[in-house]
Each structure stands twice: as C-alpha cells, then as structure tokens.
C-alpha cells in the first residue's frame, strides 16, 4: 500500500498516467485516420504526395526503411516531384533516400 501511495504521488507529480493516456488516444485517432486514407480521394498532385508520405512514414516506422516497398515508394515520390517540377522541400523523403544511398 505504501508503494502504491508513492507511485500515485510520483505519477501525479510527473503526469505519467495522463501522458500515457493521451498517447493512447492519439494512437487511436492516428489509426482511424490511416484507415480512412484509402477512401479519401486526392484532389491534387500535392494530395497524392501527402498520401504517399503518410504511407511511407507509417510503414517505415514499423519496418526497416530499406526493405521493399519503402525504397520503391520513395522513388515514386521523387518521380512525382521531378515530373511535376515541385519544390524538393515538399518531398522530405528524397533527403532520406539520398542519405541511404550515400552509405
């Protein structure tokens, strides 16, 4: 009981449980947004790039970024940026690809 009281006091002081709950809530919202992504039609090339970036970032978070299909998706993003003459700053994945190729 004393141990629990110390934990509760420390938790209240640093806000661990509240932060943990907020993280869980944000992960739930993020998952719902990812689930909606395939049904959300892009209306511009920038929208297509944004969708691909979301897929890339989420996938690379869970898997090794050099494994299929992540380099291939980065390549498509770079092709779209190049073909549509978009600012490279709109495609941060190109920097990651250049860094992995220079290793």
C-alpha positions in Angstrom: 0.0 0.0 0.0 2.8 2.4 0.8 4.5 1.5 -2.5 1.2 2.3 -4.4 0.9 5.6 -2.5 4.5 6.6 -3.5 3.7 5.6 -7.1 0.5 7.6 -7.1 2.3 10.7 -5.7 5.1 10.4 -8.2 2.6 9.8 -11.0 0.7 12.9 -10.0 3.9 14.9 -9.9 5.2 13.9 -13.3 1.9 13.2 -15.1 3.0 9.8 -16.4 -0.5 8.2 -16.4 -2.1 11.2 -18.0 0.6 11.4 -20.7 0.3 7.6 -21.3 -3.5 8.0 -21.8 -3.0 10.9 -24.2 -0.5 8.9 -26.2 -3.1 6.0 -26.4 -5.8 8.4 -27.5 -3.5 9.9 -30.2 -2.6 6.4 -31.5 -6.3 5.6 -31.7 -7.0 8.7 -33.8 -4.0 8.1 -35.9 -5.1 4.6 -36.7 -8.6 5.8 -37.6 -7.1 8.4 -40.0 -4.9 5.8 -41.6 -7.9 3.5 -42.0 -9.8 6.4 -43.8 -6.8 7.2 -46.1 -7.7 4.7 -48.9 -11.2 6.1 -49.1 -10.1 9.7 -49.2 -9.6 10.9 -52.8 -6.7 13.2 -53.5 -7.7 16.3 -55.5 -4.2 17.5 -56.4 -0.7 16.2 -57.0 0.2 17.6 -53.6 -2.6 15.5 -52.1 -1.2 12.4 -53.8 2.2 13.2 -52.5 0.8 13.7 -49.0 -0.9 10.3 -49.1 2.2 8.6 -50.2 4.2 10.3 -47.5 1.8 9.2 -44.8 2.0 5.6 -46.1 5.8 5.8 -46.2 6.3 7.3 -42.8 3.9 4.8 -41.1 5.4 1.8 -42.9 9.0 2.8 -42.2 8.1 3.3 -38.5 7.2 -0.4 -38.3 9.6 -1.9 -40.8 13.1 -1.4 -42.0 13.1 1.7 -44.4 15.4 -0.1 -46.9 13.1 -3.1 -47.3 10.5 -3.4 -50.0 8.3 -1.4 -50.7 9.7 1.6 -49.0 12.6 2.5 -51.4 10.1 2.0 -54.2 7.5 4.4 -52.7 10.3 7.0 -52.1 11.2 6.6 -55.8 7.6 7.2 -56.9 7.5 10.3 -54.6 10.7 11.6 -56.2 9.4 10.9 -59.7 6.2 12.8 -59.0 8.2 15.8 -57.5 10.6 15.8 -60.5 7.9 15.3 -63.2 5.6 18.0 -61.7 8.5 20.3 -61.0 7.6 20.6 -57.4 9.9 22.2 -54.8 12.1 19.5 -53.3 11.1 20.9 -49.9 7.7 19.4 -50.5 9.3 15.9 -50.6 11.4 15.3 -47.5 11.6 11.6 -48.3 14.1 12.4 -51.1 16.6 13.5 -48.5 16.2 10.2 -46.7 16.7 8.3 -49.9 19.8 10.3 -50.8 21.2 9.7 -47.3 20.6 5.9 -47.5 22.2 5.8 -51.0 25.4 7.6 -49.8 26.1 5.0 -47.1 
